[in-house]
Amino acid sequence: MKISFISIQKVDRKWLLIGGTVLFLLLLFLWGWIPHLINRNKIDALAAQDPLPKVQVREIKPNTKPIELILPSSAQAWHITPIWARTNGYLIDYLVDIGDVVKAGNLLAEIDTPEIDEELATAQAQLLNSTYERDIAKVTSDRWQALWKKNREAVTKQEVDQYLANYQSSEAVVEANQKNVSRLTYLQQYKKVYAPFDGIITQRSIDIGSLIYGNINESPQELFQIAETHTIRFFADVPQTYFRQIHDGLKAEVTLEQYPDRIFNGTVSRYAKALDPTARTLLTEVDVANPDGSLLTGLFGRVKFLMYPENINFIIPTTALIIRSGFPHVAIVDKDQIVHLKQVQIGRDYGKDLEITSGLQENDQIIVIPSDKIKEGVKVDIIKNDPK
C-alpha cells in the first residue's frame, strides 16, 4: 500500500507540472496576441474610413491659337522664260548680261540676217512682177468680156472664160507673194531681240559672232533666260492631315537662314485640287512680294502656315487621358466633386499635350493625373487647381 501511494504522488506531480507549463504558455500567447488584435482592429477601422482620392484639376478653355505648320520650300520666280531665236543669222551684239535688270521692250541683242534679207528682197520682186501680170490679165479679161457683150459671134464664150480664169489665177499668185513677203518681213523683225516683260537676266547662252539658228531639228536656239521676280513663289507639300485648312488667301510666313531677323509675309494663291497618291501631300503655292529683290530664285526657305481649326477643340495634357478598355475617356469633376468619365475624340498629338476635337465643353474641370481609383460616380477631394 505504501508503494502504491508513492507512485500516485509521482503521477500527480507530473500532471501538475504539465498543466502548469501549458497554462504558462497560454498566458504568454494571450499576452502577445491581444495587443496585436487591438492594433489590427484599429487598422481595419482606419481602412474602413476609405479617405477620398485627392486630385488636381484644370479648367479647360477653347483652343484659339493657330496651328503652326512649318514645311521646307524653295524660291521660284513668278515667271522664268527662255528667250529663243526665231530667225537665222549671226549675233552682232548683245546689250545685256546675267544679273542685269531689264524692262519690257528693252533691246537685248541684234542679229545679222543676210539670208532673210535676200529672201525678202526676192519675194518683194516676185510680188511686183506678179502684180504687173495680174494687171495685164485683168485688162485682157475685161476686153474679151466687152466684146462678148457687144457681139457674141465675134468671140467664143470659152475664150472669155479662159481669160477670166487667167486673171483670177494671177490674182491668187499676187496674194501668195504678198503672204510670203509678210512672212519674211515678220521674220526680219526678229533680228532685234526684245525683253517680253520686266525681269532679271539669269542666263546668257550666246556670244558675239555666234551662229544663230531659228530652228534646229524643230527646236529653236536659246539666247537668254529672263526671270520676273517682283513676286516669288514658294511651293510646299502639305500633308494630308492639314489639307482641309488650306484655302486661297491663307496667311503664311517665310523665313530664311540668311535673313534671321526678317519674316516674309505671304499668301496662298493657289493649290492643287488633288493629293499626290504616293506621298499623300497637297502641292500649295505661297506668293511673297519681293519689291527690293531680296529673295533670289533657288533660295531654300521654310514656309509656316498659320491655320485655324474648323471646329472648337481643347488642348489637354497627355496625362489626363484615360485608356483602360474601349474608347479613350477624360475624367470630369462636377460642382459636387463627383467624377464623370466622358468619351473623347483625339485630334493631333503634340507630345506632352493632346488635341480633343469632341467630348468636352468649355469650363469643364478635368483631372490632370487620374489614378486607378478615379471611376464614374466617385467623389474626390480637390487639393489643387492647375492654372495652366
Secondary structure, DSSP 8 states (H G I E B T S, - for coil): -HHHHHHHHHHHHHHHHHHHHHHHHHHHHHHHHHHHHHHHHHHHHHHHH----EEEEEE-----S-EEEEEEEEEEEEEEEEEE--S-EEEEEE---TT-EE-TT-EEEEEE-HHHHHHHHHHHHHHHHHHHHHHHHHHHHHHHHHHHHH-TTTS-HHHHHHHHHHHHHHHHHHHHHHHHHHHHHHHHGGGEEE-SSSEEEEEE---TT-EE-S-BTTB--EEEEEEEEEEEEEEEEEEGGGGGG--TT-EEEEEETTEEEEEEEEEEEEE-SS--TTT-EEEEEEEEE-TT----TT-EEEEEEEE--SS--EEEEGGGEE-SSSS-EEEEE-TT-BEEEEE-EEEEE-SSEEEEEES--TT-EEESS--TT--TT-B-EEEEE---
